[in-house]
Amino acid sequence: MRGESHSDVEYVVDCRGTQRIYGTFDEALSAAFGVAVSSGRAQLDVLIYSEEGAEVFGGDSAVDEYNEDPEASVFRRFEIKVNDRGRVP
């Protein structure tokens, strides 16, 4: 899942209404963390368009989950929150 890409899987990072699409989970997670550090929170959505994409994302269990509702708009949503606690002595 992490470094792999597939044409039927998109990773979308949303921050305050601005969305950007990434090809791998690692790229999207890095971008989402950067957004969360600067704004406190970010959202990362995983969009899957086929059984093959689900297989790449999460294996057999993801395929089963995909088949339960293949028309779902978002397969998985991650909310990333960052609390900057400042310097710790």
Secondary structure, DSSP 4 states (H G I P E B T S, - for coil): --S---TTEEEEEEETTEEEEESSHHHHHHHHHHHHHHHSEEEEEEEE-SHHHHHHHHHHHHHHHHHH-TT-S-SEEEEEE--------
